[in-house]
Amino acid sequence: MSGTGHQPQAQAFRRAMYRFGHSWLSIAGLVIVVALILTAVLGPALVPYPEHVAGAIRTAARFQPPSSRAWFGTNEVGQDVFSLTVAGSRVSLLAGLGVVLLGAAIGTLVGAVAGYAGGWVDEALMRLTDLMLTLPSLILAMAIAAALGPGLGNMVFAIAMSWWPGFARLVRGEVLAKREEAFVLAVRALGAGPARILGRHILPNIISPIIVKMSLDMGFAILTVASLGFVGIGVKPPTPEWGSLLSLARGYVPDYWWTAIFPGCAIFLAVFGFNLLGDGLRDVLDPKTRR
Protein backbone atom coordinates (compact mmCIF):
# COMPACT_ATOMS: atom_id res chain seq x y z
CA MET A 1 0.00 0.00 0.00
CA SER A 2 2.81 2.39 0.84
CA GLY A 3 4.43 1.73 -2.52
CA THR A 4 1.24 2.45 -4.41
CA GLY A 5 0.72 5.57 -2.32
CA HIS A 6 4.12 6.98 -3.22
CA GLN A 7 3.88 6.05 -6.89
CA PRO A 8 1.59 8.93 -7.99
CA GLN A 9 3.79 11.41 -6.12
CA ALA A 10 6.90 10.05 -7.84
CA GLN A 11 5.22 10.22 -11.22
CA ALA A 12 4.09 13.80 -10.58
CA PHE A 13 7.63 14.74 -9.52
CA ARG A 14 9.12 13.19 -12.67
CA ARG A 15 6.61 15.03 -14.86
CA ALA A 16 7.43 18.29 -13.07
CA MET A 17 11.17 17.78 -13.55
CA TYR A 18 10.55 16.92 -17.20
CA ARG A 19 8.69 20.21 -17.71
CA PHE A 20 11.39 22.15 -15.91
CA GLY A 21 14.19 20.45 -17.84
CA HIS A 22 12.56 21.16 -21.19
CA SER A 23 12.23 24.88 -20.51
CA TRP A 24 15.51 26.45 -21.55
CA LEU A 25 14.54 29.72 -19.88
CA SER A 26 14.10 27.93 -16.54
CA ILE A 27 17.45 26.18 -16.98
CA ALA A 28 19.09 29.51 -17.83
CA GLY A 29 17.60 31.04 -14.68
CA LEU A 30 18.88 28.13 -12.58
CA VAL A 31 22.38 28.47 -14.05
CA ILE A 32 22.43 32.23 -13.37
CA VAL A 33 21.19 31.80 -9.80
CA VAL A 34 23.68 29.01 -9.05
CA ALA A 35 26.50 31.14 -10.49
CA LEU A 36 25.44 34.10 -8.33
CA ILE A 37 25.29 31.93 -5.21
CA LEU A 38 28.75 30.48 -5.90
CA THR A 39 30.07 33.99 -6.49
CA ALA A 40 28.58 35.18 -3.20
CA VAL A 41 29.99 32.20 -1.27
CA LEU A 42 33.42 31.83 -2.86
CA GLY A 43 34.03 35.08 -4.70
CA PRO A 44 35.07 37.41 -1.83
CA ALA A 45 37.84 34.95 -0.87
CA LEU A 46 39.12 34.72 -4.47
CA VAL A 47 39.06 38.35 -5.64
CA PRO A 48 42.37 39.66 -6.97
CA TYR A 49 42.44 42.71 -4.70
CA PRO A 50 40.93 41.85 -1.29
CA GLU A 51 42.50 44.95 0.21
CA HIS A 52 40.25 47.09 -2.01
CA VAL A 53 37.21 45.28 -0.60
CA ALA A 54 38.43 46.26 2.88
CA GLY A 55 38.60 49.93 1.84
CA ALA A 56 42.18 50.42 0.65
CA ILE A 57 42.67 53.05 -2.05
CA ARG A 58 45.25 53.46 -4.81
CA THR A 59 44.86 56.93 -6.29
CA ALA A 60 47.70 56.43 -8.75
CA ALA A 61 45.57 53.84 -10.57
CA ARG A 62 42.28 55.76 -10.63
CA PHE A 63 39.94 55.44 -13.62
CA GLN A 64 41.93 52.82 -15.49
CA PRO A 65 39.84 51.13 -18.22
CA PRO A 66 39.24 47.37 -18.20
CA SER A 67 42.44 45.42 -18.78
CA SER A 68 44.13 42.15 -17.91
CA ARG A 69 45.19 43.59 -14.55
CA ALA A 70 41.78 45.04 -13.72
CA TRP A 71 39.06 43.14 -15.62
CA PHE A 72 36.35 45.70 -14.87
CA GLY A 73 38.69 48.70 -14.62
CA THR A 74 39.21 50.89 -11.55
CA ASN A 75 37.06 53.54 -9.90
CA GLU A 76 37.66 57.10 -8.72
CA VAL A 77 40.02 56.03 -5.92
CA GLY A 78 41.83 53.31 -7.86
CA GLN A 79 39.91 50.34 -6.46
CA ASP A 80 39.36 47.29 -8.65
CA VAL A 81 35.72 47.34 -9.80
CA PHE A 82 35.72 43.57 -10.37
CA SER A 83 36.73 42.88 -6.77
CA LEU A 84 34.09 45.28 -5.45
CA THR A 85 31.35 43.86 -7.68
CA VAL A 86 32.13 40.26 -6.73
CA ALA A 87 32.33 41.08 -3.02
CA GLY A 88 29.11 43.08 -3.26
CA SER A 89 27.24 40.00 -4.46
CA ARG A 90 27.37 38.52 -0.95
CA VAL A 91 25.82 41.60 0.66
CA SER A 92 23.16 42.02 -2.02
CA LEU A 93 22.11 38.36 -2.09
CA LEU A 94 22.10 38.01 1.69
CA ALA A 95 20.06 41.18 2.05
CA GLY A 96 17.58 40.06 -0.62
CA LEU A 97 17.25 36.63 0.99
CA GLY A 98 16.73 38.21 4.41
CA VAL A 99 14.01 40.48 3.06
CA VAL A 100 12.15 37.60 1.39
CA LEU A 101 12.44 35.25 4.38
CA LEU A 102 11.34 37.86 6.93
CA GLY A 103 8.56 39.19 4.72
CA ALA A 104 7.32 35.66 4.01
CA ALA A 105 7.40 34.74 7.71
CA ILE A 106 5.40 37.79 8.80
CA GLY A 107 3.01 37.60 5.86
CA THR A 108 2.40 33.87 6.31
CA LEU A 109 1.62 34.34 10.00
CA VAL A 110 -0.77 37.24 9.37
CA GLY A 111 -2.47 35.57 6.40
CA ALA A 112 -2.83 32.20 8.12
CA VAL A 113 -4.39 33.70 11.25
CA ALA A 114 -6.72 35.94 9.22
CA GLY A 115 -7.84 33.17 6.88
CA TYR A 116 -8.45 30.58 9.59
CA ALA A 117 -9.96 32.80 12.30
CA GLY A 118 -12.28 34.79 10.03
CA GLY A 119 -14.70 37.33 11.49
CA TRP A 120 -13.37 40.52 13.02
CA VAL A 121 -9.83 39.13 13.23
CA ASP A 122 -9.79 38.60 9.48
CA GLU A 123 -11.33 42.02 8.88
CA ALA A 124 -8.83 43.84 11.10
CA LEU A 125 -5.75 42.09 9.72
CA MET A 126 -6.82 42.49 6.10
CA ARG A 127 -7.60 46.18 6.54
CA LEU A 128 -4.11 46.61 8.00
CA THR A 129 -2.72 44.71 5.01
CA ASP A 130 -4.69 46.89 2.59
CA LEU A 131 -3.39 49.99 4.36
CA MET A 132 0.19 48.79 3.94
CA LEU A 133 -0.43 48.04 0.27
CA THR A 134 -1.64 51.58 -0.38
CA LEU A 135 1.72 52.98 0.75
CA PRO A 136 4.49 53.02 -1.89
CA SER A 137 6.75 50.20 -0.76
CA LEU A 138 10.03 51.90 -1.66
CA ILE A 139 9.06 55.15 0.06
CA LEU A 140 7.94 53.24 3.16
CA ALA A 141 11.18 51.25 3.22
CA MET A 142 13.23 54.44 2.84
CA ALA A 143 11.36 56.11 5.71
CA ILE A 144 11.83 53.13 8.05
CA ALA A 145 15.49 52.68 7.08
CA ALA A 146 16.20 56.39 7.57
CA ALA A 147 14.59 56.26 11.01
CA LEU A 148 16.53 53.15 12.07
CA GLY A 149 19.86 54.32 10.69
CA PRO A 150 22.35 52.72 8.30
CA GLY A 151 23.22 49.05 8.53
CA LEU A 152 22.45 45.78 6.78
CA GLY A 153 20.05 44.51 9.45
CA ASN A 154 18.10 47.76 9.59
CA MET A 155 17.84 47.86 5.81
CA VAL A 156 16.53 44.28 5.63
CA PHE A 157 13.98 44.96 8.37
CA ALA A 158 12.84 48.18 6.70
CA ILE A 159 12.23 46.54 3.33
CA ALA A 160 10.58 43.47 4.90
CA MET A 161 8.05 45.74 6.64
CA SER A 162 6.84 46.79 3.19
CA TRP A 163 7.11 43.28 1.75
CA TRP A 164 4.87 41.09 3.93
CA PRO A 165 1.39 42.25 2.73
CA GLY A 166 1.73 40.37 -0.56
CA PHE A 167 2.43 37.12 1.28
CA ALA A 168 -0.41 37.81 3.72
CA ARG A 169 -3.00 38.09 0.96
CA LEU A 170 -1.66 35.01 -0.83
CA VAL A 171 -1.68 32.84 2.33
CA ARG A 172 -5.10 34.07 3.44
CA GLY A 173 -6.64 33.04 0.13
CA GLU A 174 -5.00 29.61 0.28
CA VAL A 175 -6.09 29.05 3.89
CA LEU A 176 -9.67 30.05 3.09
CA ALA A 177 -9.68 27.44 0.33
CA LYS A 178 -8.21 24.68 2.52
CA ARG A 179 -9.96 25.18 5.84
CA GLU A 180 -13.25 23.70 4.62
CA GLU A 181 -11.75 20.66 2.91
CA ALA A 182 -12.50 17.19 4.22
CA PHE A 183 -9.13 16.46 5.76
CA VAL A 184 -9.23 19.70 7.81
CA LEU A 185 -12.79 19.02 8.97
CA ALA A 186 -11.74 15.51 9.99
CA VAL A 187 -8.79 16.74 12.04
CA ARG A 188 -10.98 19.40 13.64
CA ALA A 189 -13.56 16.75 14.57
CA LEU A 190 -10.80 14.79 16.31
CA GLY A 191 -10.23 17.75 18.63
CA ALA A 192 -7.11 19.35 17.13
CA GLY A 193 -6.61 23.01 18.01
CA PRO A 194 -6.21 25.87 15.49
CA ALA A 195 -2.42 26.05 15.90
CA ARG A 196 -2.00 22.34 15.20
CA ILE A 197 -4.40 22.42 12.25
CA LEU A 198 -2.60 25.36 10.68
CA GLY A 199 0.94 24.19 11.41
CA ARG A 200 0.58 20.47 10.71
CA HIS A 201 -2.13 20.24 8.08
CA ILE A 202 -2.93 23.48 6.22
CA LEU A 203 0.43 25.25 5.85
CA PRO A 204 2.30 22.16 4.54
CA ASN A 205 -0.36 21.89 1.83
CA ILE A 206 0.03 25.50 0.67
CA ILE A 207 3.83 25.73 0.79
CA SER A 208 4.19 25.49 -3.02
CA PRO A 209 2.70 28.90 -3.92
CA ILE A 210 4.67 30.48 -1.07
CA ILE A 211 7.93 29.07 -2.44
CA VAL A 212 7.02 30.26 -5.93
CA LYS A 213 6.31 33.78 -4.69
CA MET A 214 9.56 33.81 -2.69
CA SER A 215 11.57 32.84 -5.75
CA LEU A 216 9.85 35.48 -7.89
CA ASP A 217 10.25 38.15 -5.19
CA MET A 218 13.95 37.47 -4.64
CA GLY A 219 15.05 39.46 -7.69
CA PHE A 220 12.85 42.42 -6.84
CA ALA A 221 14.10 42.33 -3.23
CA ILE A 222 17.68 42.58 -4.51
CA LEU A 223 16.61 45.49 -6.72
CA THR A 224 14.99 47.25 -3.75
CA VAL A 225 18.13 46.71 -1.65
CA ALA A 226 20.18 48.25 -4.46
CA SER A 227 17.73 51.16 -4.66
CA LEU A 228 18.19 51.98 -0.98
CA GLY A 229 21.95 51.68 -1.38
CA PHE A 230 21.79 54.00 -4.38
CA VAL A 231 20.13 56.77 -2.36
CA GLY A 232 22.56 56.29 0.53
CA ILE A 233 20.33 54.34 2.92
CA GLY A 234 22.02 51.00 3.27
CA VAL A 235 25.19 49.36 4.48
CA LYS A 236 27.99 51.53 5.74
CA PRO A 237 31.08 52.02 3.58
CA PRO A 238 33.57 50.59 2.87
CA THR A 239 31.38 47.46 2.62
CA PRO A 240 30.70 47.05 -1.12
CA GLU A 241 27.08 46.75 -2.27
CA TRP A 242 25.80 46.99 -5.83
CA GLY A 243 23.50 49.94 -5.25
CA SER A 244 26.12 52.00 -3.42
CA LEU A 245 28.67 51.20 -6.14
CA LEU A 246 26.25 52.57 -8.73
CA SER A 247 25.62 55.64 -6.61
CA LEU A 248 29.33 56.45 -6.42
CA ALA A 249 29.79 55.88 -10.14
CA ARG A 250 26.84 57.92 -11.41
CA GLY A 251 28.88 61.14 -11.48
CA TYR A 252 31.48 59.66 -13.81
CA VAL A 253 29.23 58.34 -16.57
CA PRO A 254 29.72 58.34 -19.57
CA ASP A 255 33.43 59.24 -19.43
CA TYR A 256 34.26 56.30 -17.17
CA TRP A 257 31.40 53.99 -18.09
CA TRP A 258 32.93 50.85 -16.60
CA THR A 259 32.52 52.11 -13.04
CA ALA A 260 28.72 51.88 -13.40
CA ILE A 261 28.07 49.32 -16.14
CA PHE A 262 29.41 46.27 -14.30
CA PRO A 263 27.56 46.75 -10.97
CA GLY A 264 24.46 47.54 -13.05
CA CYS A 265 24.89 44.34 -15.06
CA ALA A 266 25.21 42.38 -11.80
CA ILE A 267 21.86 43.74 -10.59
CA PHE A 268 20.28 42.97 -13.98
CA LEU A 269 21.57 39.38 -13.98
CA ALA A 270 20.32 38.78 -10.43
CA VAL A 271 16.81 40.07 -11.17
CA PHE A 272 16.69 38.30 -14.54
CA GLY A 273 17.95 34.98 -13.18
CA PHE A 274 15.57 34.83 -10.22
CA ASN A 275 12.61 35.80 -12.41
CA LEU A 276 13.38 33.01 -14.88
CA LEU A 277 13.87 30.51 -12.06
CA GLY A 278 10.65 31.65 -10.39
CA ASP A 279 8.69 31.15 -13.59
CA GLY A 280 10.09 27.63 -13.89
CA LEU A 281 9.26 26.78 -10.29
CA ARG A 282 5.75 28.12 -10.76
CA ASP A 283 5.19 25.70 -13.63
CA VAL A 284 6.54 22.85 -11.49
CA LEU A 285 5.03 23.60 -8.08
CA ASP A 286 1.78 25.47 -8.71
CA PRO A 287 -0.89 23.13 -10.12
CA LYS A 288 -3.09 26.06 -11.16
CA THR A 289 -0.58 27.15 -13.81
CA ARG A 290 0.23 23.74 -15.28
CA ARG A 291 -0.63 23.34 -18.92
C-alpha positions in Angstrom: 0.0 0.0 0.0 2.8 2.4 0.8 4.4 1.7 -2.5 1.2 2.4 -4.4 0.7 5.6 -2.3 4.1 7.0 -3.2 3.9 6.0 -6.9 1.6 8.9 -8.0 3.8 11.4 -6.1 6.9 10.0 -7.8 5.2 10.2 -11.2 4.1 13.8 -10.6 7.6 14.7 -9.5 9.1 13.2 -12.7 6.6 15.0 -14.9 7.4 18.3 -13.1 11.2 17.8 -13.6 10.5 16.9 -17.2 8.7 20.2 -17.7 11.4 22.1 -15.9 14.2 20.4 -17.8 12.6 21.2 -21.2 12.2 24.9 -20.5 15.5 26.4 -21.6 14.5 29.7 -19.9 14.1 27.9 -16.5 17.5 26.2 -17.0 19.1 29.5 -17.8 17.6 31.0 -14.7 18.9 28.1 -12.6 22.4 28.5 -14.1 22.4 32.2 -13.4 21.2 31.8 -9.8 23.7 29.0 -9.0 26.5 31.1 -10.5 25.4 34.1 -8.3 25.3 31.9 -5.2 28.8 30.5 -5.9 30.1 34.0 -6.5 28.6 35.2 -3.2 30.0 32.2 -1.3 33.4 31.8 -2.9 34.0 35.1 -4.7 35.1 37.4 -1.8 37.8 34.9 -0.9 39.1 34.7 -4.5 39.1 38.3 -5.6 42.4 39.7 -7.0 42.4 42.7 -4.7 40.9 41.9 -1.3 42.5 45.0 0.2 40.2 47.1 -2.0 37.2 45.3 -0.6 38.4 46.3 2.9 38.6 49.9 1.8 42.2 50.4 0.6 42.7 53.0 -2.1 45.3 53.5 -4.8 44.9 56.9 -6.3 47.7 56.4 -8.8 45.6 53.8 -10.6 42.3 55.8 -10.6 39.9 55.4 -13.6 41.9 52.8 -15.5 39.8 51.1 -18.2 39.2 47.4 -18.2 42.4 45.4 -18.8 44.1 42.1 -17.9 45.2 43.6 -14.5 41.8 45.0 -13.7 39.1 43.1 -15.6 36.4 45.7 -14.9 38.7 48.7 -14.6 39.2 50.9 -11.6 37.1 53.5 -9.9 37.7 57.1 -8.7 40.0 56.0 -5.9 41.8 53.3 -7.9 39.9 50.3 -6.5 39.4 47.3 -8.7 35.7 47.3 -9.8 35.7 43.6 -10.4 36.7 42.9 -6.8 34.1 45.3 -5.4 31.4 43.9 -7.7 32.1 40.3 -6.7 32.3 41.1 -3.0 29.1 43.1 -3.3 27.2 40.0 -4.5 27.4 38.5 -0.9 25.8 41.6 0.7 23.2 42.0 -2.0 22.1 38.4 -2.1 22.1 38.0 1.7 20.1 41.2 2.1 17.6 40.1 -0.6 17.3 36.6 1.0 16.7 38.2 4.4 14.0 40.5 3.1 12.1 37.6 1.4 12.4 35.3 4.4 11.3 37.9 6.9 8.6 39.2 4.7 7.3 35.7 4.0 7.4 34.7 7.7 5.4 37.8 8.8 3.0 37.6 5.9 2.4 33.9 6.3 1.6 34.3 10.0 -0.8 37.2 9.4 -2.5 35.6 6.4 -2.8 32.2 8.1 -4.4 33.7 11.2 -6.7 35.9 9.2 -7.8 33.2 6.9 -8.4 30.6 9.6 -10.0 32.8 12.3 -12.3 34.8 10.0 -14.7 37.3 11.5 -13.4 40.5 13.0 -9.8 39.1 13.2 -9.8 38.6 9.5 -11.3 42.0 8.9 -8.8 43.8 11.1 -5.7 42.1 9.7 -6.8 42.5 6.1 -7.6 46.2 6.5 -4.1 46.6 8.0 -2.7 44.7 5.0 -4.7 46.9 2.6 -3.4 50.0 4.4 0.2 48.8 3.9 -0.4 48.0 0.3 -1.6 51.6 -0.4 1.7 53.0 0.8 4.5 53.0 -1.9 6.8 50.2 -0.8 10.0 51.9 -1.7 9.1 55.2 0.1 7.9 53.2 3.2 11.2 51.2 3.2 13.2 54.4 2.8 11.4 56.1 5.7 11.8 53.1 8.0 15.5 52.7 7.1 16.2 56.4 7.6 14.6 56.3 11.0 16.5 53.2 12.1 19.9 54.3 10.7 22.3 52.7 8.3 23.2 49.0 8.5 22.4 45.8 6.8 20.0 44.5 9.5 18.1 47.8 9.6 17.8 47.9 5.8 16.5 44.3 5.6 14.0 45.0 8.4 12.8 48.2 6.7 12.2 46.5 3.3 10.6 43.5 4.9 8.1 45.7 6.6 6.8 46.8 3.2 7.1 43.3 1.7 4.9 41.1 3.9 1.4 42.2 2.7 1.7 40.4 -0.6 2.4 37.1 1.3 -0.4 37.8 3.7 -3.0 38.1 1.0 -1.7 35.0 -0.8 -1.7 32.8 2.3 -5.1 34.1 3.4 -6.6 33.0 0.1 -5.0 29.6 0.3 -6.1 29.0 3.9 -9.7 30.0 3.1 -9.7 27.4 0.3 -8.2 24.7 2.5 -10.0 25.2 5.8 -13.3 23.7 4.6 -11.7 20.7 2.9 -12.5 17.2 4.2 -9.1 16.5 5.8 -9.2 19.7 7.8 -12.8 19.0 9.0 -11.7 15.5 10.0 -8.8 16.7 12.0 -11.0 19.4 13.6 -13.6 16.8 14.6 -10.8 14.8 16.3 -10.2 17.7 18.6 -7.1 19.3 17.1 -6.6 23.0 18.0 -6.2 25.9 15.5 -2.4 26.0 15.9 -2.0 22.3 15.2 -4.4 22.4 12.2 -2.6 25.4 10.7 0.9 24.2 11.4 0.6 20.5 10.7 -2.1 20.2 8.1 -2.9 23.5 6.2 0.4 25.2 5.9 2.3 22.2 4.5 -0.4 21.9 1.8 0.0 25.5 0.7 3.8 25.7 0.8 4.2 25.5 -3.0 2.7 28.9 -3.9 4.7 30.5 -1.1 7.9 29.1 -2.4 7.0 30.3 -5.9 6.3 33.8 -4.7 9.6 33.8 -2.7 11.6 32.8 -5.8 9.9 35.5 -7.9 10.3 38.1 -5.2 14.0 37.5 -4.6 15.0 39.5 -7.7 12.9 42.4 -6.8 14.1 42.3 -3.2 17.7 42.6 -4.5 16.6 45.5 -6.7 15.0 47.2 -3.7 18.1 46.7 -1.7 20.2 48.3 -4.5 17.7 51.2 -4.7 18.2 52.0 -1.0 21.9 51.7 -1.4 21.8 54.0 -4.4 20.1 56.8 -2.4 22.6 56.3 0.5 20.3 54.3 2.9 22.0 51.0 3.3 25.2 49.4 4.5 28.0 51.5 5.7 31.1 52.0 3.6 33.6 50.6 2.9 31.4 47.5 2.6 30.7 47.1 -1.1 27.1 46.8 -2.3 25.8 47.0 -5.8 23.5 49.9 -5.3 26.1 52.0 -3.4 28.7 51.2 -6.1 26.2 52.6 -8.7 25.6 55.6 -6.6 29.3 56.5 -6.4 29.8 55.9 -10.1 26.8 57.9 -11.4 28.9 61.1 -11.5 31.5 59.7 -13.8 29.2 58.3 -16.6 29.7 58.3 -19.6 33.4 59.2 -19.4 34.3 56.3 -17.2 31.4 54.0 -18.1 32.9 50.8 -16.6 32.5 52.1 -13.0 28.7 51.9 -13.4 28.1 49.3 -16.1 29.4 46.3 -14.3 27.6 46.7 -11.0 24.5 47.5 -13.0 24.9 44.3 -15.1 25.2 42.4 -11.8 21.9 43.7 -10.6 20.3 43.0 -14.0 21.6 39.4 -14.0 20.3 38.8 -10.4 16.8 40.1 -11.2 16.7 38.3 -14.5 17.9 35.0 -13.2 15.6 34.8 -10.2 12.6 35.8 -12.4 13.4 33.0 -14.9 13.9 30.5 -12.1 10.7 31.6 -10.4 8.7 31.1 -13.6 10.1 27.6 -13.9 9.3 26.8 -10.3 5.8 28.1 -10.8 5.2 25.7 -13.6 6.5 22.9 -11.5 5.0 23.6 -8.1 1.8 25.5 -8.7 -0.9 23.1 -10.1 -3.1 26.1 -11.2 -0.6 27.1 -13.8 0.2 23.7 -15.3 -0.6 23.3 -18.9 
